[in-house]
Amino acid sequence: MELTAAIEQFVDAAKVERNYSAQTIRAYSTDLHEFVEWACSEGETTTDGLALDLYRDWLWSLSKRGLAQSTIARRSATLRSWSRWLWREGATATDTAARLRSPKTGQHLPTVVPQEVLRSLFRTLADAASDGDPIAVRDRAIVELLYAAGLRVSELCGLDRGDIDLDRLTVRVTGKGAKQRVVPFGVPAQSAIVDYLRMSREELRARRDPPTEDGALFLGARGGRLSARSAYSVISRMLSELPSASGVGPHTLRHSAATHLLDGGADLRSVQEMLGHSSLGTTQIYTHVSTERLRESYRLAHPRA
């Protein structure tokens, strides 16, 4: 089988059989097309030429290019998934990447924005929205909900109006693997969302030509569903202007929400449910953040530190 055709069939299977998110599908496709381009340059154009050494040589070439270990680990995982599928489909005689190992990645603690800095951000957003500008009102609601519910940007952009329960202060979220969870949020987020629905959403929808209704909660500047790329751009720009938070991305709001919950006494299992982590070990990284913050405070404040 031609390698390019094998990629297309694998991606189609991932969409239909496993219901992977659009973001995961794009990552698979990008990684595999880059691998196939490299393999073709090495003279391998069909699945008959796939071998463990070929995969290892590609990962080694990525390492020499200076790619981060986390990036190489992700691409290694992509190769293993593809190889396993090829074997099951009979395109290869064996699972050629079964013994492919990912490089060990160093554990980096998530960046967390201090609560006082976030309070300043929320005041700034409220001031900007006070004149009724529809984009400013929307952006305030976006940031309030992202932080209040600890959402991923992709999850926020996928929300429909029916997913928000403003009376019970909950939002129904579809996360990775199409798994759904119900997450609470607070009164400030409720107020921001109410203002957005009352003052801005209809005006944004009217900008679409012709104005149509697809049920999306958050709309872009042209009236369609807000894209993850647009949301990333908007939120990154806001956060880059914060003191002590330069260079952080939108996921920092999720990191901050989790850490602040633990700092405030929430139990780890509750935070795991809120974030939609399948493994408690993933959530435990935030306990390390809290511990490190405690140590830093101790070093700075205790006379015998």
Residue frames relative to the residue before (quaternion, step in Angstrom):
aa qw qx qy qz dx dy dz
M 1.0000 0.0000 0.0000 0.0000 0.00 0.00 0.00
E 0.4957 -0.6412 0.4937 0.3153 3.57 -1.02 0.81
L 0.5631 -0.6426 0.4010 0.3305 3.56 -0.95 0.89
T 0.6455 0.5210 -0.3316 0.4494 3.60 0.94 -0.83
A 0.6517 0.5012 -0.3131 0.4754 3.58 0.98 -0.82
A 0.6241 0.5432 -0.3351 0.4508 3.57 1.06 -0.74
I 0.6272 0.5257 -0.3356 0.4664 3.58 1.03 -0.76
E 0.6712 0.5145 -0.3064 0.4369 3.57 0.82 -0.98
Q 0.6725 0.4875 -0.3006 0.4688 3.58 0.94 -0.86
F 0.6365 0.5267 -0.3250 0.4602 3.58 1.02 -0.79
V 0.6605 0.5020 -0.3048 0.4678 3.58 0.92 -0.92
D 0.6398 0.5138 -0.3291 0.4673 3.61 0.95 -0.81
A 0.6558 0.5094 -0.3116 0.4619 3.58 0.97 -0.84
A 0.6378 0.5314 -0.3225 0.4548 3.58 1.03 -0.80
K 0.6422 0.5219 -0.3171 0.4633 3.58 1.07 -0.74
V 0.7677 0.4086 -0.1995 0.4516 3.54 0.76 -1.12
E 0.7692 0.4035 -0.2091 0.4492 3.57 0.74 -1.08
R 0.7996 0.3057 -0.1431 0.4966 3.57 0.93 -0.88
N 0.3098 -0.7935 0.4800 0.2100 3.57 1.30 -0.14
Y 0.1732 0.8050 -0.5438 0.1623 3.55 0.95 0.88
S 0.5830 -0.5809 0.4342 0.3663 3.56 -1.20 0.50
A 0.6454 -0.5219 0.3887 0.4000 3.56 -1.26 0.45
Q 0.6291 0.5447 -0.3331 0.4434 3.59 1.05 -0.74
T 0.6593 0.4926 -0.3068 0.4782 3.60 0.97 -0.83
I 0.6333 0.5332 -0.3254 0.4569 3.57 0.99 -0.84
R 0.6535 0.5065 -0.3149 0.4660 3.59 0.93 -0.86
A 0.6476 0.5196 -0.3223 0.4547 3.58 0.97 -0.84
Y 0.6301 0.5252 -0.3273 0.4690 3.59 0.95 -0.87
S 0.6925 0.4950 -0.2840 0.4414 3.55 0.78 -1.07
T 0.6616 0.5090 -0.3082 0.4564 3.58 0.90 -0.91
D 0.6707 0.5059 -0.3004 0.4518 3.58 0.85 -0.97
L 0.7158 0.4634 -0.2686 0.4481 3.58 0.82 -0.98
H 0.6341 0.5143 -0.3450 0.4629 3.60 1.00 -0.67
E 0.6301 0.5112 -0.3377 0.4770 3.58 1.06 -0.68
F 0.6408 0.5164 -0.3255 0.4655 3.58 1.00 -0.80
V 0.6740 0.4990 -0.3026 0.4529 3.60 0.88 -0.93
E 0.6112 0.5380 -0.3541 0.4600 3.59 1.01 -0.72
W 0.6681 0.4826 -0.2942 0.4840 3.57 0.98 -0.86
A 0.6523 0.5229 -0.3207 0.4453 3.60 0.92 -0.90
C 0.6397 0.5208 -0.3268 0.4613 3.60 0.99 -0.79
S 0.6372 0.5189 -0.3310 0.4639 3.57 1.06 -0.72
E 0.6731 0.4558 -0.2764 0.5126 3.56 1.30 -0.42
G 0.6083 -0.6032 0.3278 0.3983 3.57 1.31 0.15
E 0.6021 0.5400 -0.3662 0.4601 3.61 1.24 0.18
T 0.0066 -0.8393 0.5415 -0.0476 3.60 -0.53 1.16
T 0.7459 0.3205 -0.2052 0.5467 3.61 1.24 -0.17
T 0.6552 -0.5256 0.3757 0.3915 3.55 -1.29 0.32
D 0.5309 0.6306 -0.4111 0.3892 3.61 1.21 -0.33
G 0.7141 0.4624 -0.2559 0.4591 3.57 1.12 -0.62
L 0.4726 0.6818 -0.4433 0.3396 3.58 1.24 -0.01
A 0.1129 0.7788 -0.6047 0.1229 3.54 -0.90 1.00
L 0.6695 -0.5107 0.3573 0.4042 3.54 -1.24 0.48
D 0.6593 0.5177 -0.3177 0.4430 3.59 0.91 -0.85
L 0.6143 0.5443 -0.3509 0.4507 3.58 1.07 -0.69
Y 0.6494 0.5010 -0.3132 0.4788 3.58 0.95 -0.86
R 0.6676 0.5074 -0.3075 0.4497 3.57 0.90 -0.93
D 0.6453 0.5248 -0.3275 0.4482 3.58 0.97 -0.81
W 0.6443 0.5141 -0.3334 0.4577 3.58 1.01 -0.74
L 0.6601 0.4951 -0.3140 0.4697 3.58 0.91 -0.87
W 0.6238 0.5284 -0.3382 0.4662 3.57 1.06 -0.70
S 0.6375 0.5174 -0.3291 0.4663 3.61 1.02 -0.75
L 0.6269 0.5218 -0.3372 0.4701 3.60 1.08 -0.66
S 0.6323 0.5329 -0.3247 0.4590 3.55 1.04 -0.81
K 0.6674 0.4988 -0.3030 0.4625 3.59 0.96 -0.84
R 0.6317 0.5214 -0.3281 0.4707 3.58 1.20 -0.48
G 0.5316 -0.6688 0.3807 0.3539 3.56 1.28 -0.13
L 0.3430 0.7443 -0.5100 0.2613 3.60 1.17 0.38
A 0.5839 -0.5983 0.4265 0.3454 3.53 -1.13 0.69
Q 0.5992 -0.5823 0.4121 0.3634 3.56 -1.13 0.65
S 0.6240 0.5424 -0.3464 0.4432 3.59 1.04 -0.71
T 0.6397 0.5176 -0.3192 0.4702 3.58 1.06 -0.76
I 0.6618 0.4941 -0.3028 0.4757 3.58 0.94 -0.89
A 0.6300 0.5327 -0.3327 0.4567 3.59 1.02 -0.76
R 0.6488 0.5112 -0.3218 0.4628 3.58 0.98 -0.80
R 0.6783 0.4831 -0.2958 0.4679 3.58 0.94 -0.85
S 0.5943 0.5459 -0.3549 0.4721 3.56 1.13 -0.58
A 0.6486 0.5087 -0.3101 0.4738 3.57 0.99 -0.82
T 0.6174 0.5391 -0.3377 0.4628 3.58 1.06 -0.74
L 0.6556 0.5137 -0.3097 0.4587 3.57 0.92 -0.89
R 0.6585 0.5106 -0.3182 0.4521 3.60 0.95 -0.83
S 0.6445 0.5130 -0.3219 0.4667 3.58 1.00 -0.81
W 0.6598 0.5086 -0.2979 0.4661 3.56 0.96 -0.91
S 0.6654 0.5148 -0.3005 0.4494 3.57 0.89 -0.97
R 0.6467 0.5185 -0.3160 0.4616 3.57 0.98 -0.84
W 0.6561 0.5032 -0.3033 0.4736 3.58 1.01 -0.84
L 0.6326 0.5344 -0.3315 0.4520 3.61 0.95 -0.84
W 0.6622 0.5046 -0.3025 0.4640 3.56 0.96 -0.86
R 0.6638 0.5027 -0.3065 0.4612 3.59 0.91 -0.88
E 0.7007 0.4594 -0.2620 0.4789 3.57 1.09 -0.74
G 0.5170 -0.6729 0.3968 0.3499 3.57 1.26 -0.06
A 0.4463 0.7019 -0.4491 0.3262 3.58 1.24 0.27
T 0.7578 0.1655 -0.1271 0.6182 3.58 1.28 -0.37
A 0.5620 -0.6321 0.4211 0.3275 3.55 -1.13 0.65
T 0.7896 0.1137 -0.0489 0.6010 3.59 1.15 -0.63
D 0.5312 -0.5617 0.5073 0.3806 3.54 -1.35 0.16
T 0.2169 -0.8619 0.4443 0.1126 3.54 0.24 1.34
A 0.7329 0.3995 -0.2433 0.4940 3.61 1.13 -0.46
A 0.3188 0.7884 -0.4844 0.2052 3.58 1.25 0.18
R 0.7578 0.3583 -0.1998 0.5074 3.60 1.03 -0.75
L 0.4020 0.7020 -0.4856 0.3314 3.57 1.24 0.35
R 0.1627 -0.8091 0.5616 0.0587 3.56 -0.75 1.04
S 0.4082 -0.6933 0.5405 0.2461 3.53 -1.08 0.80
P 0.5152 -0.6096 0.4833 0.3596 3.58 -1.12 0.55
K 0.5051 -0.6314 0.4853 0.3328 3.54 -1.08 0.65
T 0.2314 -0.7825 0.5673 0.1109 3.53 -0.89 0.98
G 0.4741 -0.6632 0.4999 0.2924 3.52 -1.04 0.77
Q 0.4160 -0.7096 0.5094 0.2529 3.56 -1.01 0.73
H 0.1027 -0.7913 0.6025 0.0164 3.53 -0.70 1.17
L 0.4191 -0.7034 0.5106 0.2624 3.55 -0.84 0.92
P 0.5211 -0.6459 0.4517 0.3274 3.60 -0.96 0.82
T 0.4769 -0.6384 0.5227 0.3030 3.53 -1.21 0.60
V 0.0956 -0.7954 0.5983 0.0145 3.56 -0.89 0.99
V 0.3212 -0.7331 0.5696 0.1870 3.56 -0.94 0.93
P 0.4923 -0.6715 0.4584 0.3107 3.64 -0.76 0.94
Q 0.6105 -0.5936 0.3806 0.3607 3.55 -1.08 0.73
E 0.6572 0.5155 -0.3333 0.4373 3.59 0.94 -0.77
V 0.6235 0.5231 -0.3399 0.4712 3.59 1.12 -0.62
L 0.6510 0.5013 -0.3162 0.4744 3.58 1.00 -0.78
R 0.6129 0.5373 -0.3587 0.4550 3.59 1.01 -0.70
S 0.6312 0.5212 -0.3251 0.4736 3.57 1.04 -0.76
L 0.6337 0.5285 -0.3264 0.4610 3.59 1.01 -0.82
F 0.6753 0.4940 -0.3072 0.4533 3.59 0.86 -0.90
R 0.6221 0.5186 -0.3479 0.4722 3.61 1.06 -0.66
T 0.6445 0.5240 -0.3166 0.4581 3.56 0.98 -0.85
L 0.6629 0.5014 -0.3019 0.4669 3.58 0.96 -0.88
A 0.6430 0.5173 -0.3251 0.4617 3.60 1.00 -0.79
D 0.6418 0.5165 -0.3227 0.4661 3.59 1.00 -0.81
A 0.6687 0.5052 -0.3024 0.4541 3.58 0.95 -0.90
A 0.7042 0.4637 -0.2650 0.4678 3.58 1.07 -0.72
S 0.5133 0.6977 -0.4004 0.2989 3.59 1.21 -0.36
D 0.6810 0.4733 -0.3043 0.4686 3.61 1.14 -0.47
G 0.5786 -0.6514 0.3444 0.3498 3.59 1.29 0.16
D 0.3505 0.7275 -0.5207 0.2770 3.60 1.20 0.20
P 0.4646 -0.7312 0.4106 0.2845 3.64 -0.56 1.09
I 0.6485 0.5070 -0.3294 0.4625 3.60 1.01 -0.70
A 0.6584 0.5074 -0.3088 0.4622 3.57 0.97 -0.86
V 0.6407 0.5114 -0.3200 0.4750 3.58 1.02 -0.80
R 0.6491 0.5109 -0.3110 0.4701 3.58 1.00 -0.83
D 0.6715 0.5119 -0.3084 0.4380 3.58 0.85 -0.95
R 0.6157 0.5300 -0.3521 0.4649 3.58 1.04 -0.68
A 0.6664 0.4988 -0.3045 0.4630 3.59 0.91 -0.88
I 0.6245 0.5508 -0.3322 0.4431 3.58 1.02 -0.80
V 0.7140 0.4515 -0.2658 0.4644 3.58 0.74 -1.05
E 0.6260 0.5362 -0.3428 0.4506 3.59 0.98 -0.80
L 0.7118 0.4516 -0.2729 0.4636 3.59 0.86 -0.92
L 0.6066 0.5565 -0.3585 0.4403 3.60 0.99 -0.74
Y 0.7187 0.4315 -0.2487 0.4852 3.56 0.86 -0.96
A 0.6629 0.5313 -0.3180 0.4209 3.59 0.90 -0.92
A 0.7959 0.2947 -0.1378 0.5105 3.58 0.94 -0.89
G 0.4151 -0.7331 0.4577 0.2841 3.60 1.24 -0.02
L 0.2826 0.8069 -0.4770 0.2039 3.58 1.06 0.73
R 0.4525 -0.5806 0.5873 0.3366 3.50 -1.37 0.30
V 0.6021 -0.5683 0.4058 0.3871 3.59 -1.13 0.57
S 0.6414 0.5268 -0.3316 0.4485 3.60 0.96 -0.82
E 0.6361 0.5192 -0.3292 0.4663 3.60 1.06 -0.71
L 0.6407 0.5262 -0.3223 0.4569 3.56 0.97 -0.83
C 0.6884 0.4846 -0.2888 0.4559 3.59 0.88 -0.93
G 0.6717 0.5004 -0.2955 0.4596 3.59 1.16 -0.50
L 0.4885 0.6842 -0.4298 0.3296 3.61 1.22 -0.10
D 0.2150 -0.7278 0.6349 0.1449 3.53 -1.19 0.72
R 0.6827 -0.4892 0.3371 0.4255 3.56 -1.24 0.37
G 0.6724 0.5212 -0.2991 0.4322 3.56 1.00 -0.78
D 0.5809 0.5941 -0.3731 0.4128 3.59 1.25 -0.21
I 0.6724 0.4757 -0.2879 0.4886 3.58 1.24 -0.38
D 0.0921 -0.7601 0.6418 0.0435 3.55 -0.91 0.98
L 0.2125 -0.8312 0.5058 0.0902 3.55 -0.09 1.32
D 0.6153 0.5357 -0.3583 0.4539 3.60 1.19 -0.33
R 0.7583 0.3515 -0.1899 0.5152 3.56 0.95 -0.89
L 0.3518 -0.7600 0.4733 0.2731 3.58 1.31 -0.12
T 0.5275 0.5840 -0.4432 0.4292 3.56 0.77 1.08
V 0.1570 -0.7578 0.6243 0.1065 3.54 -1.28 0.45
R 0.3144 -0.7320 0.5768 0.1806 3.55 -0.99 0.92
V 0.1109 -0.8311 0.5447 -0.0166 3.55 -0.51 1.28
T 0.2088 -0.7371 0.6273 0.1400 3.56 -1.07 0.80
G 0.1209 -0.8418 0.5257 0.0182 3.55 -0.37 1.26
K 0.8026 -0.2460 0.1992 0.5056 3.55 -1.21 -0.53
G 0.8116 0.2060 -0.1802 0.5161 3.53 -1.03 0.82
A 0.5333 -0.6577 0.3773 0.3751 3.59 1.25 0.49
K 0.3829 0.7141 -0.4973 0.3102 3.60 1.18 0.51
Q 0.2462 -0.7844 0.5556 0.1238 3.55 -0.91 0.94
R 0.0015 0.7664 -0.6423 0.0049 3.52 -1.20 0.66
V 0.3148 -0.7170 0.5875 0.2041 3.56 -1.23 0.47
V 0.0909 -0.8231 0.5599 -0.0273 3.54 -0.65 1.20
P 0.3821 -0.7198 0.5233 0.2493 3.61 -0.93 0.79
F 0.0562 -0.7559 0.6459 0.0908 3.53 -1.32 0.29
G 0.5479 -0.6755 0.4137 0.2691 3.55 -1.25 0.42
V 0.7434 -0.4243 0.3030 0.4190 3.51 -1.38 0.07
P 0.6332 0.5218 -0.3699 0.4358 3.68 0.88 -0.70
A 0.6510 0.4875 -0.3181 0.4872 3.60 0.99 -0.75
Q 0.6152 0.5456 -0.3458 0.4519 3.59 1.01 -0.78
S 0.6649 0.5116 -0.2998 0.4542 3.58 0.89 -0.96
A 0.6690 0.5025 -0.3000 0.4582 3.58 0.95 -0.89
I 0.6606 0.4981 -0.3080 0.4696 3.59 1.01 -0.80
V 0.6206 0.5336 -0.3377 0.4649 3.60 1.01 -0.80
D 0.6549 0.5031 -0.3141 0.4683 3.59 0.90 -0.88
Y 0.6479 0.5217 -0.3198 0.4537 3.57 0.97 -0.84
L 0.6882 0.4762 -0.2852 0.4671 3.58 0.86 -0.95
R 0.6980 0.4781 -0.2691 0.4602 3.57 1.01 -0.78
M 0.8141 0.3309 -0.1259 0.4603 3.56 0.90 -0.96
S 0.8337 0.3170 -0.0945 0.4423 3.57 0.95 -0.82
R 0.6441 0.5804 -0.3630 0.3413 3.58 0.79 -0.93
E 0.6768 0.4945 -0.3090 0.4495 3.60 0.86 -0.89
E 0.6332 0.5226 -0.3340 0.4630 3.57 1.04 -0.71
L 0.6528 0.4922 -0.3153 0.4819 3.59 0.99 -0.76
R 0.6393 0.5332 -0.3316 0.4440 3.60 0.96 -0.83
A 0.6440 0.5453 -0.3161 0.4336 3.58 1.06 -0.79
R 0.5946 0.5830 -0.3685 0.4134 3.60 1.18 -0.36
R 0.5770 0.5736 -0.3797 0.4403 3.57 1.24 -0.33
D 0.1780 -0.8013 0.5668 0.0709 3.57 -0.93 0.89
P 0.4688 -0.4085 -0.7442 0.2442 1.51 -0.71 2.42
P 0.6169 -0.5425 0.3986 0.4077 3.60 -1.17 0.46
T 0.0299 0.7939 -0.6048 0.0548 3.58 -0.70 1.07
E 0.3293 -0.7406 0.5575 0.1796 3.55 -1.25 0.39
D 0.0215 -0.8128 0.5822 -0.0012 3.59 -0.57 1.12
G 0.5997 -0.6186 0.3377 0.3791 3.57 1.27 0.20
A 0.4364 0.7137 -0.4591 0.2990 3.59 1.25 -0.14
L 0.4569 -0.6725 0.5049 0.2897 3.57 -1.02 0.77
F 0.8085 0.1890 -0.0877 0.5504 3.58 0.70 -1.06
L 0.1861 -0.8000 0.5683 0.0494 3.54 -0.84 1.10
G 0.4757 -0.6663 0.5029 0.2772 3.52 -1.23 0.59
A 0.7477 -0.4175 0.2815 0.4330 3.54 -1.33 0.06
R 0.7298 0.4019 -0.2356 0.5004 3.61 1.17 -0.51
G 0.6662 -0.5715 0.2838 0.3861 3.55 1.22 0.33
G 0.6073 0.5351 -0.3696 0.4564 3.60 1.23 -0.12
R 0.7179 -0.4000 0.3189 0.4720 3.55 -1.30 0.02
L 0.5025 -0.6506 0.4804 0.3057 3.57 -0.93 0.89
S 0.3148 -0.7594 0.5402 0.1802 3.58 -0.78 1.02
A 0.6157 -0.5548 0.4090 0.3818 3.55 -1.20 0.53
R 0.6316 0.5415 -0.3396 0.4388 3.58 1.01 -0.77
S 0.6615 0.4941 -0.3093 0.4718 3.60 0.94 -0.86
A 0.6501 0.5150 -0.3190 0.4586 3.56 0.96 -0.86
Y 0.6261 0.5313 -0.3368 0.4607 3.60 0.97 -0.83
S 0.6669 0.5164 -0.3070 0.4408 3.56 0.90 -0.95
V 0.6689 0.5098 -0.2980 0.4515 3.56 0.89 -0.97
I 0.7242 0.4507 -0.2561 0.4548 3.57 0.78 -1.04
S 0.6212 0.5396 -0.3451 0.4515 3.58 1.02 -0.75
R 0.6419 0.5210 -0.3257 0.4587 3.56 0.99 -0.81
M 0.6427 0.5199 -0.3248 0.4595 3.60 0.95 -0.81
L 0.7162 0.4689 -0.2654 0.4435 3.54 0.78 -1.05
S 0.6169 0.5687 -0.3509 0.4158 3.59 1.07 -0.67
E 0.6665 0.5079 -0.2926 0.4607 3.57 1.22 -0.46
L 0.5500 0.6266 -0.3958 0.3849 3.57 1.26 -0.14
P 0.4948 -0.6216 0.5019 0.3418 3.59 -1.08 0.62
S 0.8435 0.1457 -0.1535 0.4936 3.55 -1.07 0.88
A 0.7018 0.4323 -0.2821 0.4909 3.60 1.23 0.27
S 0.3168 0.7712 -0.5032 0.2273 3.57 1.19 0.36
G 0.8060 0.2991 -0.2231 0.4594 3.53 -1.07 0.80
V 0.5636 0.5911 -0.4091 0.4068 3.60 1.20 -0.03
G 0.3596 -0.7407 0.5303 0.2022 3.54 -1.21 0.53
P 0.7572 -0.4086 0.2639 0.4360 3.57 -1.33 0.08
H 0.5968 0.5778 -0.3709 0.4152 3.61 1.09 -0.62
T 0.5115 0.6509 -0.4108 0.3820 3.56 1.27 -0.34
L 0.6022 0.5545 -0.3644 0.4439 3.60 1.08 -0.62
R 0.6429 0.5048 -0.3110 0.4850 3.58 1.06 -0.76
H 0.6363 0.5136 -0.3220 0.4772 3.58 0.97 -0.85
S 0.6727 0.5106 -0.2967 0.4458 3.56 0.91 -0.95
A 0.6357 0.5337 -0.3318 0.4483 3.59 0.96 -0.87
A 0.6759 0.4980 -0.2983 0.4541 3.59 0.87 -0.95
T 0.6829 0.4895 -0.2905 0.4579 3.57 0.88 -0.94
H 0.6691 0.4953 -0.3057 0.4622 3.58 0.94 -0.84
L 0.5975 0.5455 -0.3611 0.4638 3.59 1.12 -0.59
L 0.6796 0.4763 -0.2881 0.4777 3.57 0.89 -0.92
D 0.6225 0.5326 -0.3364 0.4643 3.57 1.03 -0.77
G 0.7132 0.4629 -0.2495 0.4636 3.56 1.09 -0.75
G 0.6706 -0.5398 0.2857 0.4211 3.58 1.28 0.07
A 0.4243 0.6961 -0.4830 0.3196 3.62 1.22 0.11
D 0.4304 -0.6924 0.5031 0.2868 3.59 -1.06 0.65
L 0.6672 -0.5609 0.3332 0.3595 3.52 -1.19 0.68
R 0.6379 0.5401 -0.3327 0.4366 3.60 0.98 -0.81
S 0.6445 0.5207 -0.3216 0.4583 3.58 0.99 -0.80
V 0.6543 0.4974 -0.3087 0.4788 3.56 0.98 -0.83
Q 0.6080 0.5479 -0.3480 0.4573 3.59 1.05 -0.74
E 0.6676 0.4934 -0.3001 0.4699 3.59 0.90 -0.92
M 0.6565 0.5278 -0.3120 0.4395 3.55 0.93 -0.87
L 0.7306 0.4286 -0.2368 0.4758 3.58 0.91 -0.91
G 0.4158 -0.7256 0.4594 0.2992 3.57 1.20 -0.37
H 0.3316 0.7374 -0.5179 0.2794 3.59 1.11 0.65
S 0.3994 -0.7133 0.5213 0.2449 3.59 -0.91 0.89
S 0.7662 0.2769 -0.1504 0.5601 3.58 1.17 -0.58
L 0.4835 -0.6599 0.4920 0.2977 3.55 -0.96 0.86
G 0.5765 0.6079 -0.3735 0.3983 3.57 1.12 -0.60
T 0.6127 0.5447 -0.3494 0.4538 3.58 1.10 -0.66
T 0.6784 0.4952 -0.2868 0.4607 3.56 0.98 -0.85
Q 0.6045 0.6161 -0.3530 0.3611 3.58 1.07 -0.70
I 0.4928 0.6512 -0.4410 0.3723 3.59 1.19 -0.31
Y 0.6577 0.5259 -0.3198 0.4342 3.59 1.07 -0.68
T 0.5723 0.5442 -0.3978 0.4671 3.58 1.18 -0.34
H 0.6096 0.5391 -0.3468 0.4665 3.59 1.12 -0.64
V 0.6246 0.5337 -0.3354 0.4611 3.57 1.04 -0.79
S 0.6672 0.5006 -0.3042 0.4602 3.57 0.89 -0.94
T 0.6513 0.5131 -0.3126 0.4633 3.58 0.97 -0.85
E 0.6584 0.5054 -0.3107 0.4631 3.57 0.94 -0.84
R 0.6332 0.5169 -0.3313 0.4713 3.58 1.03 -0.76
L 0.6349 0.5226 -0.3275 0.4653 3.59 1.03 -0.78
R 0.6538 0.5121 -0.3148 0.4596 3.57 0.94 -0.86
E 0.6548 0.5119 -0.3192 0.4554 3.56 0.95 -0.86
S 0.6395 0.5151 -0.3220 0.4712 3.58 0.99 -0.82
Y 0.6359 0.5288 -0.3218 0.4609 3.56 1.02 -0.82
R 0.6690 0.5064 -0.3069 0.4493 3.57 0.87 -0.94
L 0.7061 0.4675 -0.2676 0.4597 3.55 1.01 -0.79
A 0.7912 0.3804 -0.1643 0.4499 3.57 0.98 -0.81
H 0.6946 0.4893 -0.3053 0.4299 3.60 0.95 -0.72
P 0.4628 -0.7155 0.4479 0.2707 3.58 -0.79 1.02
R 0.7409 0.3669 -0.2252 0.5154 3.60 1.15 -0.40
A 0.3167 0.7751 -0.4936 0.2350 3.58 1.22 0.41
